[in-house]
Amino acid sequence: MSDAEVTSPAAEGAAQEHGAQEHNAELLIITGMSGAGRSTAADALEDHGWYVVDNIPPKMLNMLTEIVSHAGPAIPKLAAVVDLRSKGLSANILESLNTLSASGIKYQVLFLDASDEVLVRRFEQGRRPHPLQNGGRILDGIAAERELLKDLRHKADIVLDTSSLNVHGLASAVTDLFTDSGPVVLRLNVMSFGFKYGLPVDANYVADVRFLPNPHWIPELRPHTGQDEDVRDYVLAASGAEEFLESYVKALEPVLAGYRRENKHYATIAVGCTGGKHRSVAMSEELSKRLAQLPNVTVNTSHRDLGRE
């Protein structure tokens, strides 16, 4: 975040006005210039457990906050994206903020901005017009938007300049500002599958455990699955099973560390055998146990093809 400019134009007086504590608001309003990264900021907060509502009309802020306040721990933090798509933005947003202040609801305003040059480049790279361009130049649209949002920018608690940030850098900056301190928690899905049913399309990594002896050819094991103790013991005791598990977990450690640096919070690791019933199930269950022992990792285990004939 060192390359990003963060300012607080509303200063301490505005924060006291609506009772917001630094980075601990019950409601965060995300707004700012088109192309400055509102969607990326919203996605980063959603990854960290915020309830995010996009393109909300300003007049609905109070109503939405009241609803969430009665939801209890199910929705502990709310982020609302308000931008030019929100009808009546210029006329209603400041009025809505004043209403929130009067009602005692804690909130903060995050305003995302970037230089004209950077915004023009982002619109050109995306091959899309500025929403206020109206047949003119992109710069014309940017100038009109700056004029429309100047009062809101002044009232913002935090202005984040994203000119020097890529997607990952912006996500990191927002994470640092509005989530509890500490390392990013990775959520892994370890999935067993059968190769004869096709590769999982959403897998980040695929492991093939068909090198292990197949319990299918053991009559007393064939009816059972890798979740049963007799099959599990047979698979895990096979030559190479322990070496594979130990080496695979070790190989994944730098990968998971890299995911944290790049603000990637989810990954699917697929483990396949022929039918997805015996070997892949047992190995997935054991792999999940070992990955769950790594710091700041949560693991879910699923079996895509278990039960298929």
N, C-alpha and C positions, 0 to 999 in steps of 0.2 A: 504494500500500500504506500510505500515511500514515494512513488512516482505520481500519486494522485493528490490533487489539491482538495483539501477538506476545509471548509469555512463555515462559520456560524453567524450569518448576517443578522439574525434576530437576537443574538447575544443572550445574556442571562435573563434579561427582563422578560423576553418572550417566553422563555422556558418556565419562568415562575408564573407567568400569566395563565398558562393552562396546566400547571402542575406536573409537567413531565420531568422525570428523572433521567439522567443521561443514559441513553441506550437501554432504557427499561420501561418503555411506553407500552400500555396495553393496546394502543392503536398506532400503527405507523402508516402514514400516507406517502405513497411513492408517486412523485410527479417529476416534471422537468421537460427538457427539450426532446422533441422527436429525434430518434437516432442516438440518444445519449446512453441508452442501455436500460430502460425501465424493465423490459421483459427479462433481461439477464438478472437484474437485481431481484425481481420477484421470484424467479426460479431458484435463486440461491437461498432466499428465505424459506421457500417451500421445502427445500431439501433439509432444512434444519427445524422443521416442525411448525412453522408459521402457517396459519390459515390465510390464503391469499385470494382476494377477489379482484378480478381485472375489469377495467372499464366501468366503474361504478359511477352513477350520477352523483354529484356532490351532495344533493339534497337527501340522499339515502344514507349518508355516512352515519348520522345520528341513530337512525333506525337500525342499521346493521350492527353498530356497536352495542346497542341495547340488547339485541338478540344474542350476540356473542357473550355478553357479560352474564347472561343467564345460562350459558352452556357449560360453565364451570371448567374443570381441567380438560374437558374434551377439546376445547379450542382456547388454549392459554394465551395465544398472541395472534393478532389480526393485522394483516397488511392489505391496504386498499390502493390499487393503482388508479390514479385519476389523471387523464390526459385529454388531448384534443378530441378524442372520440366521445368523451363524456359531454352530453348535451348541456349547453349553458355553462360551460366551465368558467369563463371569465366573469360572468355575472353572479354565479352561485358559490364558488369555492370559498372565497373569503367570508361570505355570510355564513356558510356552513361551519367553517372553523370557529367563528365567533360563537355560534350556537353550541358547539362542542365545549368551548371554554366555559360558557355560562353554565352548562350542565355539570361541570366538574369532571368530565371524562378526560383522562390522561391521553395525550397523543403527541406525536412528533411528526414533522414534515421533512422528508428527504427529497431534495431537489437535485436531479441529475443534469449535468451540463457538460458541454464540450465546446471547443473553439469552432468558429464558423468553418474553417478549413477542414477540420476533421469531420464535421457533420456533413459537409458537401461530399467528401470522399466516401463516407459510409453510404449515403444515398446513391451515389454513382455506382459503387460496388454492388449494392443491392438492386440496382436497375429499377428504382421506384421513385416516384415524385414525392416531394414534400407535401403533406396534407393541406398546406396553405399556399401552395405554389400558384394555383389558379392560372395555369398556362404561361406563367412567367418563369424566371430562373429559380433554381433551388435556393439561392441566396435571398431572393425576394420572400420566399416562404419562411426561411429561418428568421429574417428580420421581423416579419409580421408576428411570428410566434414569440420572439423575445419581447416585443412590445406587449403582447397579450399576457405574458406570464411574469412581467417584471415585478408586480406587486407581490405575487405569490413567492417568487424567488427571494424577495426581501424578507418575507415572513418566515421562510424556512428555517428550521433548526440547524440543518446540516445541508450544505451545498457540496456535492461531490463532483469534481471535475474529472471526467473519464477520458480526456483527450489522449493520454498516454497509456491507457489500459486496454488490453485485449479482453476477450470474454472471460478467460480464467482469472486475470488480474482484477477485473471488476467483481467477479463472484467472491474472490478472496477479500476484497476491501469491504464489501457489504457484510460478509460473514464476520469479519473482525469488528465491525461497528455494532452489529445488532444481534449477535448470538453470544451465549456464555463463552468465556474464555476456555481454551483447551483444544486438544487435537480433534480433527474431524473424525467422526465415527463412520466406518464403512459398513454398509449392509450388503452381505453376500448371500446369494441364492445358489446353493449346491444342488444340482439337478441330475438325477439319474435318467438315462434314456436307453432305448434300443436302436442300434444302427439300422436295423431292418425297417424301422419306421421313419428314418430320415434324421438328419442333424437338426438340433434346436436352432431356430433362426436367430434367437436373441442371445446366444451364448457368446461370452467374451473369450472364454478358454474352453477347449475340449480335450478331455483325457480319454484314452482308449485303454480299457482294462481287459480286453479280449486275450491278452497274453496269459491271463490266469486260467487255471483249469476250470471247466464249466460244470457246475453242479447239476446241470440239466441231464448229464449222462450218468448221474448217480441215482438209481431208481428211488431210494428212500428220501432223497433231497429234492427231486424234480417237482413234487407238488408244492413245496414250500417256497418262500421268497427270501431275499436278502435281509429282511427284517426279522426273520426267525433265527433263533440262537444257533441251531445246528448248521444252517447254511452260512451264517455270519462267521462262525468259528472255522468252518471249512475254507472259506474264501480268505480270511485274514491269516490263516496258518499256511497258506500256499507259498511256495518259493517265489520271492520277489515282491510280495504284497507289502511287507513292512518297509522294504527298501524304497519302493515306489512312494508310499505315503510320506515317509520322512523327507525324501528328496523333493517331492512336489510341493510340500508346505514350505520348505526352505527356498525353493525357486520362486514361489509366489510372494514372499515377504518383500523384496524390493519392488515388485509390481504394485502391491497394495500401498506401499509408501509413496510411489509415484502417483497413484490415483489421488491420494490425499493432497499432494502438492498441486495437482491439476483440478482440484475441487470436483473430482468424480466420486460420487457417494454410493453408487450401486454397481454391482458386477454379478454376472451369472457364470458359474463354473459348471460345465456339463461333464458328466462322467458316463461313458457309454460302454455297454457290452452288446451282445448279439440281440437279445430280446428285451433288455431292460427290466429283468425280473430278479436275477440272482446276484451276479458279480457287481454290476454297477450300483445296485441298491446297497449292498453291504459296504462297498468302498465309499460311496457317497456319505453314508451315515458316519463312518469312521473319519473321513476327511473333514466333515462338518465339526465333529468334536475337537479335532486338532486345530482347525482354523479359529474356532471360538475361543481358544486359549490365547490367541494373539491379542495384544493390547488394542483397544478401541475398535474392535470388530464385533459385529453381531451377525449371526448366521441363521438362515432358514434353509431347511432341507425339503426338497420336493422330488417326487418320483413320477415323471411324465407318463411312462408306459406301463407302470405297475398295474396288473389286472387285465391287460390286453392279452388276447390269445395269439 
